[in-house]
Amino acid sequence: MSHKMKNFYITTAIDYANGSPHLGHAYEKVLTDVIARYKRLRGESVHFLTGLDEHGQKVQQSARKAGIEPIEFCNQQAEKFHDLCKILNISNDDYIRTTEERHKKVVRALLQKLFDKGEIYKAEYKGFYSARQEQFLLEKDKNEDGTWPEIFGDVVEITESNYFFKIGKYQDWLVEYIKGHEDFIFPRFRAKQVLEFLKEPLNDLCISRPKERLEWGIPLPFDEDYVTYVWFDALVNYISAVGYGTDDFAKNWPANFHVIGKDILVPPHSVYWPIMLKALDIEIPQSLLVHGWWLSSGEKMSKSLGNIVNPLDLVAQFGTDPFRYFLMREMNVGQDSDFSADQFLTRYTSDLGNDLGNLVSRTLNMSHRYCEGIVPQSQIDEEPEKTLRDAWAETSKSAMEMYEGMQFHTSLDKTFAFIRSINRYAEQRAPWKLAKSEDAQDKLRLQTSLAYMAEGLRLSAVILAPVMPQISEKILNLLGKNAVEKFDGELEWGNSLQGSKLSPQEILFPRMQK
Ligand code: MSP
């Protein structure tokens, strides 16, 4: 298969089925969706995968508590997470659930392959185990005072036989790989953290759990008394979903981006995953895009802290695109950001209502009042016109570069500065004054100013399409255009709106109270 035909393949982490969707899940999906939509608009063929991580102890416990079978519990959860995607207008091409046959089949095949290659061995393990984290612990995981950090919950000492994957022998390779592939971890500063972790010798990875302790998992193909460790299971989704082992696989693999939160970089995505692939002779993904956390008053949102922001409430109140806009405008990809309802309302009111919404309504209003709702021909080219066109040339160039570099918050900042320039232009030209003038030149200025406002608005709608697809389409429709499918040719200042019939007044962002 020629390289050109390969899809731009992008994934999110698959969410744990035991919790309910929260702002962190919503953010990761929106971020990934914005990149996917941006790439499609650039003309690339994209494959976008998201999904649900359904095995493990916590799911088994939650199902038991609810008095239902684990699969029934997962089905209910899957519906909630599906709804989240729908409500956020996520354009994923596929949704993988780790309980699906297509996934389990690949996990088992890979385990068998590693076992046959001698990469997996059985050994007795004696040590500390955290049921909450489903993880074995070492002395070094303890607090300085000898207690266990709270995140591990109850820690018990156990002795059991388990299967281990020889990851230790890949340590040097991995260090070299990370050092030699600048793109592998984005933002780059996160790579330091991984290399720091790799300074300590890697212990072989326990990849099994005895069935008597955990039933809800994928049985090891070479020993049915055990199920697979949940991370080994979960990571494989990225290849099981795109047909590992079939001809289709090369169409997507290697992935261009795995979008993940910083909490699951070390060790799962930056250590286990590349080593699993290396041991299996599968190509390493191009890049891990590591985002930060949404905090609530400086703390990570978590069930136990009770500070979870429910994205569905915000969407219900403000609408999907304002919510998407807020997430992308406030978060510097890679950093953390504090969520605040006040800040949400401020963004909504000032950026969306006052800047964009106002531009839409005055453009429609004035065109109807002064030009029968038809976009006139632009007839003159004076200083205000030149200034606005220059502002666009600068904005479109830098905003696109920032999209490309994942700097969505600054890209949006630039775009909204441009929207304010159009509003300033409107005030400077003051069509309502020009309309009263008998001067022939003023008549031309009036027509030009309306054409310029409409064109500026069109361009703003086009460049906002990845972040606010519905608002973008709505504005383009109001201007008599269709939704933008490709950026190509749509980002240049032009006169394609000339003669276009505009819709009547429309309020895109109704005023909201606190
Ligand atoms: N199931 C694992 C991932 C397996 S991927 C092969 C998992 N699930 S999760 O539901 O806990 O988290 C899903 C994603 O949401 C992770 O990338 C995580 O970093 C992200 N977020 C969870 N809480 C978050 C915030 N408060 N803020 C931003 N994202 C965070 O981990």
Residues whose N, C-alpha, C, O or C-beta is under 5 A from the ligand:
A	BS01	MSP	A13 I14 D15 Y16 G24 H25 E28 D53 A234 L235 I260 G261 K262 D263 I264 G292 W293 W294 M301
